[in-house]
Amino acid sequence: MKKILPLLLAFLLAAPTTFAKKKKDIDRFPDGTEIPEWFRQNESVDIEKLGKKYVLTDYEIFADGRLHTEEIQALIDKAAANGGGVIVIPRGTYMTGGLHFKQNTHLYLEDGATLLGSDFIGDYPLGKTRIEGETCTYFGALINADGLDGFTISGKGTIDGNGLRYHKQFWLRRKWNRQCTNKDEQRPRLVYVSNCKNVQIEGVKLQNSAFWTTHIYNSENVKLLNLSIYSLGTPNHAKGPSTDAIDLDVVKNVLVKGCYMSVNDDAIAMKGGKGPWADDPTKVEGNGGNYNVIIEDCVYGFCHGCLTLGSESIYNHNLILRRIKVDHATRLLWLKMRPDTPQRYEYVTVEDITGNVGQFIFIQPWTQFYDLKDRKDPPMSYSDHITMRNCQMEVDVFFNVKSQDEQYKLTNFHFENLDIKAKKNADFNQSYVDGFTVKNVNVTK
């Protein structure tokens, strides 16, 4: 007994320390809440468990250069009517307009398979949809999934938006009318997922979109895994305008992991609404916030912003960008502060980033198509609890932040363990932020 008591006492004294260490090691969101196990469960899609396979060629749909929208849609409808299944795109190039998937139907693209979008906008029917921060009538996407539970896209093939003609037309129209908006030059998105839950898009190449590449709206529990998303356009004068890789628009619980992204606009943009009354559900339909988004283990080529909040965004909470390699992106973290829209961006962490980028952090007013409508007083916006740490990068400009106290407030920023080689702006003005903590930050020219 005399020998046991000292051992018991030693265990009890050590127990709180051990418990504290385990508690500290728990992976957490920026606001301190624990990250659920769901974010670590990343099993590949197993199409053997998804029902009958509907292979295009088995139903006399061939890679013959003709448009097969009606035949492929009929096959989706047939699968849905028979309890569900997988639409299989075999090796070859199959052209189609907009397709609408139904409950318990899925898309699988074999290695060497390409689903090629029509470059005629008439092949994408109009309908009520969500685009650029508003709910309106617009053209559908190439792949559409609405109101589904458990929808998947998987395989090693390619979904190609065939966007070059759209891109050329956009730039030509913009020369004629500098005020031409994205919607004025009518273009389809590549993938549009709306009002869904438990979605996984995995492994495929998403390329050459005419407009936004992957748009997720009003959905939760969405995983985008090991995708290659590319849309720059050729030749150089026809680079794809607004071909964002991933637009997250009123979402909850989203994981983007292991993806390559190189597009001629933002790689990942947080959406959710725009306009002077965007946060008032009695005046505006369909707006909302984005919660619990993790982007990790990705590689970025050229893009305007690796993580961009705005320009059509009203609320973002718990965003993590981590373990990223960047090569020639324009901005790492971009907070678009829109003076005609009430915005709150809070609890955002950017960590463990390597590579090179034009601007490490960029915060400026965003005034494109500014419109206060009938509101007399411009709404105030806020960015709060922004953390950037453990980054080793070469940049053109480190801290490109404009103070605009009458429009937005910046509070509680934390910079830690940053080793930055900057061509300009090695010194940064910490007075722009109320509550700016800096620890082990080395910025040199």
C-alpha angles and dihedrals in degrees: 000000000000089000094047097052096062090048092049091048091050091051093050092049092049096043098078090051092049092047092048091052092051091046091050092051093056111115108246141185117244092264090057100255117134117261107240122242088246089080090060097046103089107156116163121253111268107206090189086074096048101075135252119001115234104198112195096226091053087064096046095260104138139182092252102132094256126121111261104180096125095045095048092045090050089053091051089050091048091052091049092049090053097052099277139287145167125296103216120204106202127204112304138056118290120186123214146155124224117336125196118206122210134211113298093011121118140183125233125178118198121221106281094022122127127189102201122199122226114251091217113093091211088074090068109069121221119250144144107294144141122263136157095355099312140087110236146125111292142137120294124241129253090255116030128183118175129175095355131145116210101006116167139188114191146149137081099280134100138259105202121190094201086221105162097097090049091049093051091048092050095053091045091052091046089056089054095043119020090193093060108132128212091257094048090069097058112230136157125233119234102232125011120183115181136173091359138132136200095024126165125188110182145171102350130117115246109194149159096016116183090221133350110358105211119013119183115188132182092344138128138205096028125163124194106187134181095343126159109215117185133163120148101128131217140278101036095248090060100053109157110268117219094356093151111184096221129006115191111198120178097338139153127203107007127168122195108184138167095359131147114216130184117155140145094254136022118341095209119010126183112220133175111139146322140214137067094289097035093125094051110091091192090064105030129044126222104005125134149132137286119236135186106003122167123189111183145158093014133141121221128202121178117339137138094242132007090204117009125181107203157317086171100025133115106175136017125172129177107008122167127190109181146156093018133157115208130193120183100336114155098226134011100200118013122184108191106203106199112199095207095052132066107235137179119185111180142164100018121161126191113184146157096022126159135180134047134310138168097238127013096204125005123188118169139138112275110215105165108136090356111190127167090182108190096343115112100192118054109236120249119239134199141207113191139171098013113170127190117177148149096027129147110188149144112230140172094220125013105193114022098169128146119205111226107164094171090057108030142005124222114203140168103011119171124196117183138166096001120161104186131171106199130186089205140012100031087161117061131195108241092183090079088075126060104223104014115173119191124187127174096346116160116185117173136169 
